[in-house]
Structure formats: C-alpha cells, structure tokens
C-alpha cells in the first residue's frame, strides 16, 4: 500500500507519494524479471496533511495524481487489483478506498479502461 509508506517520506505530500510510487514501480519492474508479480491490493488512501480542508476540485486533482502514479507503477507488475469495490458509509469516510466511487469520479480510471 502506498498509503502506508510514510517512512519513505519526510513529509506526506502529493509529490512525496508520487516519488514513492515511482520508486515502487521500479522495484516491481526489477522483481518481475525474476517471477510474476501481482499487486494484491491498492487504494487512493493517503495521509496528506490538510487534504480534508482542500476544496473539492483540489481534492479531486490530488486523487487524480495519486491514481495516475499508482496505475503507472502497478502497471510494472503482471496484474493488480484495487482494495475494495464499494464502501457504503453514510458519513462519506474512506471514499479513497472505494473503487466504485473513484472510478466514477476520476478520469485516470476511465483512461486506463477501468
């Protein structure tokens, strides 16, 4: 999970998550030379400070960036699957872990054919 890679960042920012995703993609590419790799779970979960205070357009741009860098990184493996199809919470929490909501909201998934 990119969401839990804080130890690889000085500060949890969109740019830091993108950097770590690219590093993980390179690691997957190297490892896939030895055996098939399946990224078993991924999401758009993160710990970016102040995310909840951003206006909806900026939040969407952050999620688009996280989706794009992860789709590219996990594309170095032979396969990948998003964590959960749907999370039904009336309070709207954890939407970043909900494939159905993210696939409808973000262009990155549409361009990837998902």
C-alpha positions, -999 to 999 in steps of 0.1 A, spaced: 0 0 0 13 34 -10 -9 47 18 13 32 45 47 42 31 51 73 53 85 61 65 98 67 30 88 104 31 100 134 51 65 149 48 34 133 34 26 154 3 13 146 -31 48 150 -46 62 126 -19 36 100 -26 43 103 -64 80 99 -58 75 68 -36 50 53 -62 76 57 -89 103 40 -67 79 11 -60 72 8 -98 110 5 -104 112 -21 -76 83 -41 -92 99 -39 -126 132 -53 -113 114 -81 -93 92 -91 -122 123 -101 -140 126 -130 -116 90 -140 -111 54 -129 -119 42 -101 -96 6 -93 -86 -1 -62 -66 -28 -77 -45 -43 -45 -31 -41 -8 -36 -62 22 -30 -61 60 -31 -59 62 7 -32 86 20 -22 108 49 -17 141 31 -19 169 57 -47 193 52 -64 172 25 -98 174 41 -96 212 42 -90 215 4 -119 225 -18 -134 196 -38 -116 205 -71 -82 204 -54 -91 171 -36 -100 156 -69 -67 168 -85 -48 152 -57 -67 119 -61 -62 120 -99 -24 124 -94 -23 95 -69 -44 73 -93 -22 81 -123 12 75 -105 -1 42 -90 -16 29 -122 18 35 -139 37 19 -110 15 -11 -106 15 -15 -144 50 -28 -140 36 -59 -124 17 -86 -142 -16 -76 -125 -31 -55 -98 -64 -51 -80 -80 -22 -61 -87 -28 -25 -125 -27 -24 -153 -25 -49 -176 -4 -27 -176 10 9 -211 20 20 -207 46 47 -233 73 53 -206 97 67 -186 96 34 -154 85 50 -129 62 33 -141 70 -2 -104 68 -14 -107 31 -7 -139 27 -28 -132 17 -64 -168 23 -75 -168 59 -63 -132 66 -75 -138 50 -109 -169 72 -115 -152 104 -102 -117 103 -117 -105 104 -153 -74 84 -146 -95 52 -142 -115 59 -174 -83 65 -194 -69 32 -180 -100 14 -193 -113 6 -158 
